[in-house]
């Protein structure tokens, strides 16, 4: 399992199990809808972390990076329009950017195609 996948799995598990923790660490509101959003992000990270090793295709790191880049951009947009969620949105954008950079700079385990492209 690649490093970015391990990071996604750990962060996703944390967001699923303790959605209040990232919200508290960023000083963000902890309403029910916000906790549900954090759990959904956690679920996406867990699925994404498992998908790469399962598919094991050459294009997976680039696809993972694209998903995280889109997420980072959406979080920057949220930070701009929702002041109450600014800190958690910026933290999420930073994590997604880090995952995207890691995917593009360390794609090693995703380079073995199993007969597909």
C-alpha positions, -999 to 999 in steps of 0.1 A, spaced: 0 0 0 14 34 -10 21 61 16 -8 84 4 -32 54 7 -21 47 43 -26 84 51 -60 84 36 -70 52 55 -58 66 88 -75 100 83 -106 84 69 -109 61 99 -104 90 123 -131 111 105 -155 81 106 -149 72 142 -144 107 157 -158 134 134 -158 158 163 -119 156 167 -109 174 134 -137 200 141 -125 206 176 -88 208 165 -97 235 139 -121 253 163 -150 248 139 -187 244 146 -198 210 155 -234 209 143 -249 176 131 -247 185 94 -210 193 98 -202 160 116 -221 141 88 -200 160 62 -168 150 81 -180 113 82 -188 114 45 -153 127 37 -139 99 60 -158 73 41 -145 86 8 -109 85 21 -113 49 33 -128 38 -1 -102 57 -20 -74 42 1 -87 7 -6 -94 12 -42 -58 20 -54 -43 -13 -41 -73 -33 -53 -72 -18 -88 -34 -16 -90 -34 3 -123 -9 27 -136 -34 56 -137 -46 53 -101 -21 78 -85 -30 104 -111 -68 98 -106 -63 100 -68 -44 133 -72 -72 147 -94 -99 137 -69 -79 154 -41 -72 185 -62 -109 189 -69 -116 184 -32 -90 210 -23 -105 235 -47 -140 229 -34 -128 235 2 -111 268 -8 -145 278 -22 -162 268 10 -137 287 31 -145 318 10 -182 317 14 -187 301 49 -167 319 76 -179 295 103 -163 266 85 -132 284 72 -106 268 94 -118 232 89 -122 238 51 -87 252 49 -73 223 69 -91 199 46 -78 217 15 -43 214 29 -46 177 36 -61 170 1 -33 191 -15 -7 170 5 -23 138 -7 -24 150 -43 13 160 -42 22 127 -26 3 108 -52 22 125 -80 56 123 -65 54 87 -51 33 67 -76 54 35 -72 29 9 -61 4 20 -88 27 13 -117 20 -24 -123 -8 -29 -148 -26 -62 -148 -33 -63 -185 -53 -31 -186 -47 6 -190 
